[in-house]
Amino acid sequence: MHQKSFYRTRMIVGTLIGLLVTTQGSVTLGAIRWGENVLRQKSKWYGSAEARAVADSVVQYQSPQGGWPKSTDLAKPPRTPDDIPPLGRGRANSLDNEATTLPMAFLARVAHATGEARYRESFIRGVDYLLAAQYPNGGWPQFWPLRKGYYSRITYNDGAMIRAITILRDVAGGQPPYDFVDAPRRERAGDAVARGIDCILRTQIKQNGELTAWCAQHDEKTLEPAWARAYEPPSLSGGESVGIVRFLMSFEEPTPEIVAAIEGAVAWFRSVAMKGVRIESIRRNDGRTERRLVLDPDAPPLWARFYELGTNRPLYLDRDSVFRYDFNEISYERRSGYRYHGTWAASLLSTGYPAWRRKHKLP
């Protein structure tokens, strides 16, 4: 079916369903904003007319391949097929910025609460999409079907791969709200998770024989650290690596390899913490927030987004791709438009990791 015909049919069905739902429940579409908050509602809300109305909107944005677009307000129903990001370019069929995995997690909750077949079926198509998008080596790209360039790299950036493998882990577990998924798909999801873990372990970077962290993206063939955008180099990630470690810590019976990966990453986080500096933020007249790194002996630790391979020095790149080691040399446009530092590993080191060691009675 042609793309526009597919979406036109989907929109007609979705609109009719939405009218029934909103008439019965007097719901104003768009009353809840799309984002992580749609997963933080009370359980009974997911069976409400409002939740069903949002779910009907979400379903309309699902592509023929089963994925969803990124950076799109899925709670706002499309008025025409042109409101849906076109396939093959732009925002469509992505795992970036919580695309696909967030709508899947939301639809699972609504399907579990309502028992409605259309939400179950949409979620199942999402599962099939994630399974199809996985590389044989266990990694996931940023977009699928694949696109040329860095979009096809194995993408840890912004948590893309970790969100995909997490939802498949939960599907494989068969617990609510994913208990409606059939047994063959649960088994396939479990196999995908096993291959994903293997990919995570294989892409962890070693330096001088010691396990450290991960790059934000790895080459889909060699598994080596890889470039993304001009200011995102092959490097060690002080941000994305935290999400990877938290995922590895989620397993009830971690293998020795998983334990070693966690211990190596934690030791690395401790060794590269930036101490005695803080980020100073200044709101400018153009509405942007400029950031500068200033000395402060009392500041809590920071972590850089990029660390140079081999040296572990905080690394800063502008759109010219030149390696710099002084954050204040970066252009105003990037200092105000990109997050080069964060406290990402702080709670992992202070609470998450110690609790994990106690739980597994590690010496």
N, C-alpha and C positions, 0 to 999 in steps of 0.2 A: 504494500500500500504506500502511495506517495506520502511524504512527510506531512504536507499541509492537510491532506485528506485524513490521515491518521489523527492529527491533533484536532481537526474540526469535528470529527466523530466523537473523540474523547471529550471535547468541550461541551458538545450538545448533551451527551449523557451526564457529564458532571454537573452541568447547569440545572438539568431537570432534577437530579438527586439533591442538589443544593437547595433548590426551591422548595422541595418537599421538606427537607430538614429545617430550613429557616422558617418555613410557615408553621411547622409544628412547634418549634422551640423559640420562635421570635428572636432569632440570632442575628446580630449585626456582624457580617463578615469583616475581618480585619480588627476585631476587638482585642485579639491577642497578637502580639508581635512575634514574627518568626525568629527563632534562635534557640539557644540551649534552654531557655525558659520553658519551651513546650514539653520538655522532659521532666520538669520539676513541679508539675501540678499534682494535686491530690488524686489518688487512684480513681475515685468516683467521677472525676471530671472527664476522664477519657471516654466515658459512656454518654457524655452530655451532648446535646444538640450543637453546642458551640464546637466541641472537639470534632464531631462528625463533619461539620461544615468546613473546618480547616482541613480535615483529612480529604474531603472531596476536592478541595482546591489542590492539595499536594499531589493527588493521583493524576490530575490533569497535566502536571509538568513532567511526569515520567516519560522517558524516551522509549521508542520502539525496542531499543537494546536493553532497557530496564533500569537505566541510571537516571540521575537528576542533575540539573545545572547548578553551578556554584554561584554565589553572590546574587541570589534571586530571592525575592520575598514570596515564598511558597504559600503563605497564608492569604495572599491577595490573589483571587482567581483571575486567570488571564481573560481579557475581554475579546481578544482575537488571536488567531494562531501566531501572528507576528509578535505577541507578547512573550512567547516561549522561545528561549535562546535556540538558534538554529543548530542543527546537527553538523558535526565535522569541524567546527571552529568556535571561537569565543568561549562561552561558559558551559556549554552542554556536555553531558556525560563525564562528570568529574568526580574525583575524590577529594579535591582541594576545598579548603574553607568549609568543611563539614558537609559538603555536597554528598548526596546519595546515602551516607550512613546516618545522618541526622533525620532525614525523612523516613528512613527505614525504621529507626528506633521509635519514632513517633507513631508511625502506622501500626507497628506491632502492638503498642499499648492500646490504640483505639480498636484494633482487631480483637485483642484479648478481652477488652471490656464490652464490646458490642456483639461479637460473633459474626459481624458482617463479612460476607464472602469477598466483596470487592476490595476490602482493605487487606485481607489475608492474601488474595491473589496478587495485589500490587507489591506487597512485601516479598512474596515468594519470587516474583520477577526480579526484585532487587537482589535477593540471594543468588539467583542464577547469574545476574550481572557481575557480582563480585567474584563468583567462581570462574566465570569466563575471563575476567580481566586479569586474573593472577598469572604471572609468568611461571613456566615449568620449574624455575629455580626457587619459587616461593615468594618472590617479591610482587609488589603492586606498583603500577605506574600512576601518574597523576591524572591522566585521562585515558579512557578506553571507550571505543576503539582508539588505537594508538595514533599519535600525531608525531610529526617530525620534531626534532629538537629535544630540549630538556624535559618536555612534557612526558616523554617515555621513560625517563630515568626511574629507578626504584626510589620512591619518594617517601622519606620520613618527614620532610619539611611540613611544618604546620600540622603534624600528626596524621597525615593522610593514610599511610599504610597501617599505622597502629589502630586507627579507628576501624579500618576494614577488617583487620584480623580479630579485633575485639568483638565486633558484632557477630562474626562467624564463630568465634569461641562460644559465645552465649547461645547461638543457634544450636551448635553441637551439643551443648549441655542440656537442651530440651526443657529448661525451666521457664516459668512464666516471666515475661509475656510471650515467649517464643515457643511455647509448648504445642502450638498448632502446626508447626512445621513437620512434614512427613519424615519418616525414619531414613529413607534413602538420601534425602538432602542433608539431614543431620550428619549422616556418615560422611558425605562428601565435604561438608563444612569442617568436620574433624580432621579429615585428611589435609584440607587446605591450611588449617591452623598448624598442623605438624610441619608442613613444608615451609610455612611462613616463619615458624620459630627457627628452623634450620637456616633460613636465609638471614635472619637477624643475627644468629650466632656466627655465621660465616662472614658477615659484613662488619662485625666489630673490629675496629682497627687496633693492630698491635704496634707498639713502639718499643724497641729494645727488648722484644720478647714478652712484653707485658700488655695485657688487655686494657684498652682505654675506653673510648667512646665511639660514636658513629658520625658519619657525615650526614648532612641534611638530605643528600641524594647520592645514590650509588649507580654506577654503570650497570645497565640491565643485562649485559653479557659477561663482563669481567668481574663485576661486583666491587670494583675499585671506587674510591671517592671520586665524585664527578662534579663538573660545573653545572649550575643552573643559570640564573640570570647573571648579568655582567658583574654584579656586586655580591654574588653568592658562589664562592670558590670551593674547590676541593679542600676540605678542612675538617676539624673536629668540632662538633656542635655542642655548645653549652646549653642549648635549649631543648631541641628535639630529643637529645639523648636521655633526658629526664623521663619523658613519656615512654620511651622504650624500656627503661629500667623498671618503671612502675608496672608496665604490662608484664614483664618477666616475673616480677614479685607477686603477681596475682595468682600464680598456680599453686594449688594445694600441695602437690608433690613435685617440687622442682628437681630436675636432674642435676648431676654434678656439673654438667656443662653450663646450665642456667645459673647455678650458684656461682660458678667461676666468673661468668659474664657480669653478674651483678656486683660481685666483690671488686672486680677490675675497674668497672665504671665508677663505683663509689670512691675508690682510692684516687682515681683520676680527678673526679669532681673536687675532692679535698685539695689536691695538689695545685689546681689551677684557679682556685677562688681568688678574686680580686679584692684585696683588703686595703683600707685606708683611702678609698675613693667613693664618691657617690655621683649620681646623675642629678644635675641641676636643670630644671625645666623652666623655660621662660615663654610666656604667651606673647606672641608678636602681633603687630597690628593687622597682618594679613590673615589672622585666625589660626596660624600654625603654631605648634609648640616646639620651640628649638631646645635641643638637649646638648649639654656640655658635661664633660667629666671633670670634676673638681676634687681637690684633696680634702679629706675629712677623716681624721684618725678614729672617730667614733662611729663611722658608717658601718652598717652590716655588710657582709660579703656580697659581691656581685659576680656574675658570670658573663663572659662575652658570648655573643652568638657564634662567632667563629674563632677558632684557635688554629694557628699555623701548624701544619703537619710537621712532625719532627722536632719542633722547638717549643710547642705549647704556648707561644706568645699570642696574646689577643691580637686579632687581625681585623683590619678595616679596609673595605674597598668602596670606592665610589663607582659611578657608572662608567668610568674609564678602565675599570678592572685592575688598577694599579694597587699593589699591596702596600698598605700603610700600617704603622704601629702606634700612631697617635690619633685618637678618636677626634680630637679637635681640628684635625686637618681635613676631615670629611666635609663636603659641601653642606651648606645650610639646607638645601633641598632634601638630602638624604638624612641629615641629623633630625629633621623635622618630619620625615616621612617613612622612617624605617627604625626598627627596634634592634639596636646593636648590643644592648645589655639587658639583664634581668636578674631577678632573685630566684630563678627557676629551680635550682637545686637545694635551696634553703630548707624547705619543709621535708624534702626527701632525706636529707642528712640528719636533721634534728629529730624527726618523728617516724617517718615511713620506714627507713632502713633499720633503725634500732628495733622497731616493732616486728619487722619481718624476721630479723635474727632471733628474737625471743620466741616468736611463733614456731620456728623450725628448730629451736634449741641448738643453734649453731655455736660452736666454741669460740 
